[in-house]
Amino acid sequence: MSSRKSKSNSLIHAEYISQVQRILRERFCHQSSHSNLFGVQVQYKHLIELLKRTAFHGESNSVLIIGPRGSGKTMLINHALKELMEIEDMSENVLQVHLNGLLQTNDKIALKEITRQLNLENVVGDRVFGSFAENLSFILEALKKGDRSSSCPVIFILDEFDLFAHHRNQTLLYNLFDISQSAQTPVAVIGLTCRLDILELLEKRVKSRFSHRQIHLMNSFGFPQYLKIFKEQLSLPAEFPDKLFADKWNENVQCLSEDTSVREVLQKHFNVSKNLRSLHMLLMLALSHITTSHPFVTAADLMEAHQLCSMDSKANIVHGLSVLEICLIIAMKHLNDIYEEEPFNFQMVYNEFQKFVQRKAHSVYNFEKPVVMKAFEHLQQLELIRPMERTSVNAQREYQLMKLLLDNTQIMNALQKYPNCPTDVRQWATSSLSWL
């Protein structure tokens, strides 16, 4: 009887663990509009007022939201739209069009997408238009219910706004801003970009029709606020089915935030990037350790997750190289030290390797030159070395100038972790240049 009871308890426990993972993964991966906004309340107030003026009073507006990647531009606009749609009668009366510069690579595709999102394929049909402006104005005309005052407001959200500026003649931007300036259908044009020089990319006629409103997001919070975000992001909501488990989980999160080793990890992470996306990545990796036998996140999980996040990809590639390729990298390192970061060619590296082989003939196998050449080319394919200039057809490969893309610290750290590295090779890497 007791074994049956314990089995049912473990099943309930497993169910709660999977619910925790589902709730938190959704929070970390899907920038949901239910999560809190951090340090952007002023910008949010500005944006929501602007959208309400378009929705309620039929006032056309344009604004650019500028900030680095991961600063919360999309989350800000999603929050504002969610609040707007929750107002009575708004969800039926306001239309949204979401465009992305990576997907809508030219104005023709963008126009098709606008037609699709506004459900006007049947209205447009096979009609032929003289110009882009005529086509766009016809689409917006189709949304009018009667007169101008009762037209349906349209909110255009242009993600990767700077890519739309590279379209031919910037026709889409010109027409959208032109409509927002004239007394036609009320539209709000919201551009999201990470380029500070975005206005320099706009043509004179487009710039003159833009309102020059800009909202900047710069992740201006300090470490205490970052710690608070960490707690909020990892905590379970009050509506979690098992209150007792949720309380235990949240208590554990509180203890983690006070732990000195966790604070050190978070401080390092914060110093590298205030970006909340990188914090979500750290928490996601820590969350993946959660099982029924290990139901709570520990400091060790976070430390391991931080190591994975801050891992050097170039040094990881070195771990998978052959001993010959390691020897060539060490030869390049010595050449860099001798000639003070001057570029080198294969022949110089080969001569350096031969010197080493002659000194250690008893322990290091001497490879044929074509084999060494093949190893050298493999390093180039892995992008650990790169040519200084474009390869010409007639140029001899042995004399093409190269540059090493690893620094000494990366090489030494990789050698420390390299499995079964010959002692002579390791000593050669650490040796001074006195034997030259």
N, C-alpha and C positions, 0 to 999 in steps of 0.2 A: 504493500500500500504506500509506504513511504517513498519507495523508488518511483512509483507512478506520479506521486505528488511532486517530487523533485524534478522529474522529467517535464511535467506541465509548467513548473516554475521557470525552468531553463528555456522552454519554448516562448513563454511570455517575455523573458529577458531578451531572447534573440529578436523578438518582434520589436521591442523598444529600441534595441541597438540599430536595427535596420531603419526604424522611423527617424532616429537621431541623424543617421547618415543621410537619409533622404532630405530632411529639413535643412541640414547644414550645407549639403552639396548644392541644393537648389539656391541657397543664399549666396554661396561663393561663386557659382558658375553663371547664374542668370541675372545679374544686376537687377533683381526684382524691385518693382516700385513700392514694395511693402517695407523694404529696409530703410533705416534712418539716413538722413543727409548729415554730413559732417562738415562743419565749418563753411557752409555755402548758403547760409540763411538769407543774407543780404541779396546775393545774386538770384536766389530762388524767388524772393519777394518781387524783384524787378521783372523777372520773366513771367511770373503768373499774372501780374498786373497788365503786362503787355498783351498776353493771350486773352485775358478777360475783356480788354478794350476791343479786341477784334471780334470776340464771340458775342458780346452783349450790344456794343454800340456800332458794329459794322465798320470799325476803323482799321484801315490797312496799315501793317507795320512790317519792318524788316530788322533783324538783329543777328549778330554773329556771336556764337559762344566759343571762346578761344581758351585752350589750355592743353598741357602735355597729355600724352596718352595715359589713361588710367586715372585721370584727375576727377572723373565723375560727370563728364559732359552729358553722356547718354542717360545716366541715372537722373540727372537734374531735369532734363526735358521729359523723361518718362514720368517722374513725380508730378511735374506741372500738368501734363496731359491727363494723368489719372485724376488729379484734383478737379480739373476742368470738366471731365466727363462725369464726375460724381454729382455735379450740380444738375438740378432737375431740368429736363428738356434739352440739355446740352448735347447728350450723346447722339440724338437724332438730328440736331440742327447744325452741328459742326462736323466738317469732313476733314480727314487727315490724309496726307500723301507723304509717304516715306521714300526718299530716294537716296541712293548711295553711289558716290563717285567711282567706287571699285566695280560696281555692277552695271550702272548706266553709263557706259563709256562714251556714248555720243548722244546728241540731242534727239535723234530719231528714236533711239531705244528709250530715252527718258520720257518722251511724249507718249509712247505706247504704254509705258508703265503708269503714267498719270491717268491715261484713259482707262486702263484696267482697274486701278485702285478706286477710281470714281464711278466704276460700273457704267461706263458710257460707250462700251463697244458697239451696242445696238444703235445708239444715236449717231455715232460717227460713221459706222458701216463702211461702204466703199466710196464715200465722198472724197473728192480730190480737192486739195487746197493749194492756193498759190504760194503761200509762204508759211513758215513756222509760226509766226505771230498770229496769222489768220486762223490756223489750226487750234492754237492754244486759246485764243479769244472765243472761238466757237465752242470749245469744250466748257469754258467757264460760263459762257452765255447759256448753255444747256442746263446749268445749275440754278439759273434765276427762276424764282417762283412767279414773278410778276414784274415788280418794279425794282429799282436799285436798292431801296431800303430793306426789302424783304429777301434779298439774295442770300444764298447759303454760304456762310463763311468757310474758307478753305485754309487749312494750316499745312504749309509745305515744310517738311524737315529734310534738309540736305546734309547727309553725313558725308565726311571727306569732302567738304565744300571746295577745298583748293583744287581738287581734280576737275570739278566742273569749270573752273577758270581756264583749264587747258583745252576746253572744247572749241571748235572752230567758231570764231567771231563772238564767242560767249553768248550765243543767241538765247539759250534757255534762261541764263541769269538776267540778261537784258530785259526779256519779256516779263519775267516774274517781278523784277524790281519796278518795271514800267507800270504794271498793273497795280502794284502796291502804292505807287505814287499818284495814280489817277483815281477818279471817282467811279471805278467799275466795281466788279465783284470784290467784296472784302476778303483780302488774303493776308496771311502772316507768313513771311519767309524767314525760316530759322536755319542758319548755317552752322555746322559744327566742324571745327578745324583745329589742328595743333600747330598751325603756322602763324607766327606773330606778324609776318610781313604780308599777310593775305591781301590787304588793300592795294599793295604794290602790283599784285598779279591782275587786278581788275582793269579793264579798259576804261578810258575816260568817260564814255557814254554810260557805262554800267555803274561806275563809281558815282557819277552825278545823280543817279536815281536811287542809290542806296542811302538809307537813313543815317549811316555811320554810328549806329548804336552797337556797342561791343560789351559783352559780359566776359570777364576774365576769371578763370579758375586756376589757382596756383598752389593748391595743397599747402596752405599757410599755417597749418596747426603744428604744435610742438609735441615733444615726446609724451607728456602727461595725457594729452588728448589722444595720441596714438595708442597708448595703453588702454584708455577707456574704450576706444574703437575695438581693440583686440577682445576685451571682455564682452562687449555687446555683440560682436560677430560670432563669438563662440558659445554664447549663452542660449539656452533653450527658451522658447516662448512660454507664457503663462498658460496657454491653452493646450499644452502637451498632455496626452491622455493620462499618464501616470505622474501625479504631482510629486510623489515621494522620490521617484527616480530623477525627475527634473530638478528638484531641490538639491539632491546629492550632486548632480552634474554641475549645476551653477555654483555650488559651494566649492567644488573642485576647480572650476575656472577661476574663482576668486583667489583661491590658494595659489594657483599657477601665476596669476598676475602679481602676487606678492613675492614669489620665489626669485631669488637673486640671479640664478643661472638662466631662468626664463627671461628676466629683464635684460640680461646681457645679450641674449640671442635677439630679442626684439630691438634693442638699441643698435646692434650691428645692422640689422635689417633696415631700420629706420634711417641710419646714416647713409646706407647705399641708395635707398629709394623710399620716399614717402608714399609712393604709389600704392593704393589700396588693393590693386590687382595682385601685386607681388605678396602682400600680406595674405590675401585669399589663397594664393598658391601654397604658401607656407602652412596655413591651417589645413588646407586640403590634404597635403602630404602627411601631416600629423594625424588627421582624421582616418586615413586609410589603415592605421595600425589598430583601430578599435575592433575588438571581437568580444564574444560572450565571456571569454576567460580574461580579457583585458578591457573592461568596459569604459574606462576613463582615460582621457589624454594625460600623459605624464610629461615631466620636464625633459626626460630622455627622448621622447617622441619628437618634441619640438626641436631639440638639438640636432637630432638625426635629419629632420626635415630641412633645417637650416643648412646643414652640410650638403644635402642634395641640391638645394637652391643655389648655393654659392660655389658649386663644383666648377672647376675649370675644364671646359670641353676640350681645349687644345691639349692639356696635360693628360686627359683621359685617352686621347688618341695615341699618345706616346706609349701608354701601357700596352697597347696591342702591336707594337712594332717588333721587328726581328732584331737580333743583336747587331747585325751588320748595319741596319738603319739607325740604331741607337749610336753606333760608332761614328757614322757620318754626321749625325746631329752634334755630337761632341766635337768632332773636327771643325764643324762650322762655328761652334761656340768659341773654340780657341782662335780661329781666324778673325772672328769679331773682336775678340780681346786684343789681338795683335794689331789689327788694322783699324781699330776704333770704329766699328759698325760700317766699314766700307763694304760694298757688295763683293761677292766672290763668284767663282765659276767652278764647274765640276772638277776640272783638272787640279785646281788648288786644293779642293777637298780631298781628292784622291791621293795627292802627294802627302798631305797631312796624315791620312789614314795609313799610307805605306810606311811613314816614319814610325808610327805607333806599332805596326806589325813587326817591323825589323827589330824594335827594342824588346818586344814581347813574343818573339817567334815561337817559344816553347808552349805558350798558352792560347794564342789567338790564331785562328785559321785564316790563311791568306786567300781571298777570293779573286777570281779572274776579273779583269777590268769590265767586260760587258755585264757581268753579274752586279758589280758595284754600280754601274750606270743604270741598270734596271731598278735597283734599290733607290737611287737618287731620283729617278723619274716617279717612283711610287710616292716619295715624300712630296713631290710637286703636286701629284694628283690629290693627296690628302690636304693640300694647302698649308703645309707646314713651312714650305719655302715658296717664293713666287718670283717670276722673272721681272727684271727691272724695266724691260721694254718689250714691245711686241716681237714675237719670233719671226724672223724673215726666212724664206725658203732656203736660201743659200748658206745661212749661218751654221757654223759647226756647233752641235749641241754642247760639246765639252767646254766651249769658251763663252757660252751665254751667261751674262751676269745675273746673279740671283741674290735674294735677300731672305734671311731667316726670320720667320714670324713668331718665334718663341724667345722669351727673355731667359737670362741665366737662372733666375729663381724658379721658373716653370720647369726648366730642364732638370735642375737639382731635385726639386720636389717629386717629379715623375720618376727619377732614378731611384729615389728612396723607396718608392712603392713598386718598382719594377720587379716582377717575380724572377728569381734565379738569375739575377744579373751577375756576370762574371766579375770577380773582385778587381781584376786588372783594369777592366773597362770603367768600373766605378772610381778607382784610384786615378785613372787618366782624366776623368771628368773633373775631379777635385784638385788635381795637381796644379801647381803654379807654372808659370811660363819659363822658369829658370833653365830647364833642359833644352830650350830652343837656343 
